[in-house]
Amino acid sequence: MLLVAGLAVAIAANLFARGVGVGIPAYRAEWIWRPLPKAIAVNLLPASLVAGVLMLLVGALCRSGRWEAASRSRRALALLALVLVVFALQTAMINAIGEPWVAPGAIIASPVSTTYFAISRDVHSVRDYLANYHHIMPKLPYHAATHPPGITLLFLAVRRACAAFTPASAASSPVIAKVRFYADKLGVGFPPEDAVAAIAGALLLALAGSASVIPIYLLARQLATPRAALCAAALTASLPALLLLPASADQLVLLVAALTIWLAYAAWRHSNHLLSLLPGISFALGMFVTLGFAAVGVWLALWAALGVLGASGRAEAARRLLQKTAIALCGFCAVHLALFLTTGYRGWAVAYLGLIAHRQATTVEFPRTYWKWVLMNPAEMAVFAGLALVVAALWAWPGVRRAALRSLRPFLFSWLILLAALDLSGTVRGEVGRIWLFLMWPLALAAGECLSRTQRYAIAVTLLVMMQLAQAMAMRGYLTMYDIF
């Protein structure tokens, strides 16, 4: 398995070095992760050093018997260390192209990459903005016109915090001046505090993505074993998509999705009914960020249905499921009711308009061929999830099917059904290396569970992480999705 995984990564890196992108570079290129222009400087030395630290940390944590013997406090500190090292690697990767610290701010400042930051500068009253969002939404740029206001308000909060704490001396900083230069070049004039906020916003999104390792570990521990959960967390930390696109709102979607799924399963396992409110509240938060978060609801429904069908007492399991679902729906509705009563926000109208705008953008403004992307989406997802991890997950699949893990099998089957349904639906055509980030981590769970039952799992996991990091760095050095540098 390791030999096949290494060969796959080596072939992919060779293709990237030869200028082969990921996507459909046809006569009318619909979308492609383009070769990085040779004129742009790339400095991967800091990222390489942090990657070495990550490999050493994974190797140390996975040493035979160490994790099982560790106390809860030591495990918590180890997971925190893993999150911080991944965040440092994300920061190093985003600063590897262009000028350090300017690049993250320039990406956030760009109205092409993320329109939300520029839109947040036009928000003066949160209450009025939410009350009229269903009227404002159709007039917004194409990214924001298909999404609820959650990301825009997040950037608004970051801007206000930076405005309160940015010293006057920041105006003379060369980094801040350069970010403002990019903003002016793109037609968005920034004061110094907004340039600081652009950099801070990029780092905050990266931290959200790295923090998703914790709920993924907690869910994997409940579905399998602590050792399998550690392996899954380590493999999740090496996802190329997680490391390559830190200044993306999809990092936040990954965190909320993992949190929602973990809370849903925790609520199912416990008899405390109040706990069942939490996944509903978390799901409402996700829907406030992106309408695509509805896929998480479908995922949970499929998982629950498969779980009930496989339960020994189906009637009791179905009754309990309906009860827990009703309580979660109460939490979901309570959030939207509170928003409506306090601000006038109409979530149902926003969802309706967002779906219409998404269909218009996909089929009219930026049309992409359906059948091409049905074939390309899984391939692009495999590349950005990491070819080594995909090989390991495929290798592990027969073991997952035979394993006596009543919860893990329905979870993975529901994930596969959701992926197939999303792909065939045609609602997503391209860019799944970014958009499907919140769907990649089950590969790490499947591979981690199987590897945890092997004798030398520490060596295997560390080598897989090394291959994943090598692929991520090759992609960082040869591919880009941004034209702003």
Secondary structure, 3 states (H helix, E strand, C coil): CHHHHHHHHHHHHHHHHCCCCEEECCCCCCEEEEECCCCCCECCHHHHHHHHHHHHHHHHHCCCCHHHHCCHHHHHHHHHHHHHHHHHHHHHHHCCECCCCHHHHHHHHCCCCCHHHHHHCCCCCHHHHHHCHHHHHHHCCCCHHHCCCHHHHHHHHHHHHHHHHCCHHHHHCHHHHHHHHHHHHCCCCCCHHHHHHHHHHHHHHHHHHHHCHHHHHHHHHHHCCHHHHHHHHHHHCCCHHHHHCCCCCHHHHHHHHHHHHHHHHHHHHCCCHHHHHHHHHHHHHHHHHCHHHHHHHHHHHHHHHHHHHHCCCHHHHHHHHHHHHHHHHHHHHHHHHHHHHHHCCCHHHHHHHHHHHHHHHHHHHCCCCHHHHHHHHHHHHHHHHCHHHHHHHHHHHHHHHHCCCCCHHHHHHHHHHHHHHHHHHCCCCCCHHHHHHHHCCHHHHHHHHHHCCCCCHHHHHHHHHHHHHHHHHHHHHHEECCCCC
